[in-house]
Amino acid sequence: MIKAAIAIAALVLLAACEPSDRRPGLWLSGPVQQTLPADWSFTNEHPEIFLEVSTPYLLPHSVTIWCAELDGNLYLGARAPETKRWPGWVDDDPDVRIKVAGDVYPVTLEPLTDSASITAAAAAYAAKYDLSGGLAGGDPAVGQRYWVVRPRA
C-alpha cells in the first residue's frame, strides 16, 4: 500500500514537472546543451518556449513564455511583470535554463535597460507575434520587461 502511494505520488510529481500553457511547472527535462547556438534564429519557428528560474523555496519554477530573435540574439519578455513572481526571481539569480525544441540550455538573462534595446526587442516581438497594435492595443514596450539571453559566465 505504501509503495503504491509512493509510486502514484512520484507519477503525479513527474507529470507536473514541466509547464503547460498557463500552468507553471518545476524543473525542465531534456538533453542539456552546454554550447549555445551562435544564432538563435531557429527559435522563430517556436511560438513558445519554457523558462526555468530558481526560487527561494529550493524548487525551480518553470513557465511557458514567448521569445523573439533579433540579429541572432534571443530575447525573452514578461508582460505585466509586477504581477508575476518569476521576474523578481530572475533579478535575484539571472542564471536560468530555457527549453527550446526539446533541448535545455543553461543561460544568463541580462535585463534590457536602455530605451533603444527595449524598443528593438519590442519590435521583434511585435513582428513575430503580429502585434501590430502592440499587446492589448498598446505599445509593446510599455508594461513589459525584456532580457537578452547570454552564455553563463
Secondary structure, 3 states (H helix, E strand, C coil): CHHHHHHHHHHHHHHCCCCECCECECCCCCCECCCCCCCHHHHHHCCCEEEEECCCCCCCEEEEECEEEECCEEEEEEECHHHCCHHHHHHHCCEEEEEECCEEEEEEEEECCCHHHHHHHHHHHHHHCCCCCCHHHCCCCCCEEEEEEEECC
